[in-house]
Amino acid sequence: KFRFPNAGRLASRNVVFARDASGKAISLKLDEALLPRDPASDGVVPRVKPPRPLEDLIREARAGSPPAEPAALLPSDLVELTTLDPTIRVDLRYAGDDNVVGEELLETSRAFLQRPAAEELVRAHRTLARQGYGIVVRDAYHPWWVTKVVWEATPPEVRRFLADPADSSGYNRGTTVDVGLYRLADRAIVELPSPYGEMSVRAYRDFPGGTSQQRWHRDLLLQAMETQDFSALAT
């Protein structure tokens, strides 16, 4: 049981946390207002149960067509990231089964971006190297049908974490990339406030929780990327 300080709109109001048998908080009662715990704050296990067999979703997505886009201002120039800097680590989650649908969707583990984006990513990677870190790439260019499959397999309540196949997606053009950090000294993956693929509030770029070290690493990565003209999604 707690009480707010005697100041402001909530002055002296009572706060009571209820816990389950394991001691985990399950609700907060603010005077008479009961606020149950949001299960999203626990993170959605990065596995989904598709509403229909995944094989059917894949077949339909492959037979579909991506949305029409205006004519490109520049010719496409997809470049493999490791050809520009072999110290960039690549761990494409859709090239294996460690992803939201639990199935391999890509036949290649090579990561591609359009050349301007690839060159900017390399610059961010080399900036981080001065502080002992490097970039690990979890997702980069992938075909539209992959975006479609993942969208259709995922419950609507957490689709805000995904690219909508009805819109033009940077993943399908090679201008969007999912990244994490690793330590150069031992090549260990650095912990951020949420593991890659977690669809919860912990994945938000301004999530205030986690440890101070996790938030420091997140902000370090954000700064390195945004300095090179990348824009981070809020979610």
Order of alpha helices (4+ residues) and beta strands (2+ residues): beta-beta-beta-beta-alpha-beta-alpha-beta-beta-alpha-beta-alpha-alpha-beta-alpha
